[in-house]
Amino acid sequence: MNLANVANKAVADASKALNVSLTESELEKVAEIIAKAMENAVHEASNQHSAVCVDCLAHDQDLAHKMQKKIELKKIALIANLSSFR
């Protein structure tokens, strides 16, 4: 999944739905807003997933921490992907 494409498509869809023509600068600003919203959603989802690991694996804290670490690494990669097109 290329997140730059996701954000740019969201901008194009919003522009079309609102029946407005945006300048290149405006398109970039809106794409940045969408990217930031996606980044915030990634952080929130990751935090929730980590909490579920701890809750469900209370009997095996080692496994819970391993899962949390893998979730964190995936989150970092996704955030880097998001940040790369700003």
Summary of the structure (lengths in Angstrom):
residues: 86
radius of gyration: 17.1
end to end distance: 16.4
largest distance: 56.1
contacts: 213
relative contact order: 0.14
helix: 84%
strand: 0%
